[in-house]
Amino acid sequence: MIRILIADDHAIVREGLKQIVSQETDMRIDGEAESADEMFRILEKSPCDIIVLDISMPGKSGLEALKELKQKYADLPVLILSIYSEDQYGIRALRAGAAGFLKKVSAPGELVTAIRKIIHGGRYISESLAEKMADNLSFGNRLPHETLSDREYQIMCQIATGMSAEQIADDLKISVHTVYSYRNRLLDKMKMKSNVELTRYAVQNKLIDS
C-alpha cells in the first residue's frame, strides 16, 4: 500500500486529491497538512511513502519545506503540486530535490501516474520541463531572476502579478515591512528600480501569465 501525505492549505484541493486516490486499491491518503509545520509534525508520528506538496503555502513556502524535507528525510520522495507554470517554479523545485512537478489543473488525469512513477524510482516531469533542465546544465551567464532566493523569487512573481505589499504580507503571513525588505533586496540583485521594470521583465521571461 502506497501511503501518501498531502500538504496543501486549501481544503477543497485536498478533498479533490483524496477523491482521485480513493479510486485506487493500492494507495491511500495517510495524512493531511495545511502548513509545512503541520506536515513535519505528522511525519514525526506517522511515516509515509510519498508527499504531495503544494508549492505556495502561508508561512514557510513549499520550496523552503522541500529543502528541509531533503535534509531530514533524504529518501522520502516529494511530488510538487502547483497552480504556477513550469517556467515559474519547475526547475527550482527539481533543483531543490523534488521527484516531480505537476500543475494542479493536470492532477485529475496525471496524479496517480505521477505517484506510481516516483514510487518506482523515476521522476515525473513534462517533456518541456526536461528540455529546460537540459538547457540549464550549461553554466553560462545566469538570468537575473536565477540569482534570487526562493522567497525573493516568490515575492517577485507576486509583485509582477499586481499584488500589493499588504496582500503579499497577508498571503505569506509575514509583515509588510518584511515584504518591502525582500522587494528592495530583489530589485537590487536584479539591478532594477521599480515594480514596473520588474513586471515587464517577468512578462518578457514568461515568469507570469501575461
Secondary structure as GFF3:
##gff-version 3
##sequence-region A 1 210
A	DSSP	beta_strand	2	7	.	.	.	ID=ss1
A	DSSP	alpha_helix	11	22	.	.	.	ID=ss2
A	DSSP	beta_strand	27	33	.	.	.	ID=ss3
A	DSSP	alpha_helix	36	45	.	.	.	ID=ss4
A	DSSP	beta_strand	50	54	.	.	.	ID=ss5
A	DSSP	alpha_helix	62	72	.	.	.	ID=ss6
A	DSSP	beta_strand	78	82	.	.	.	ID=ss7
A	DSSP	alpha_helix	86	95	.	.	.	ID=ss8
A	DSSP	beta_strand	100	103	.	.	.	ID=ss9
A	DSSP	three_ten_helix	104	106	.	.	.	ID=ss10
A	DSSP	alpha_helix	107	119	.	.	.	ID=ss11
A	DSSP	alpha_helix	127	135	.	.	.	ID=ss12
A	DSSP	three_ten_helix	144	147	.	.	.	ID=ss13
A	DSSP	alpha_helix	150	160	.	.	.	ID=ss14
A	DSSP	alpha_helix	165	172	.	.	.	ID=ss15
A	DSSP	alpha_helix	176	189	.	.	.	ID=ss16
A	DSSP	alpha_helix	195	204	.	.	.	ID=ss17
###
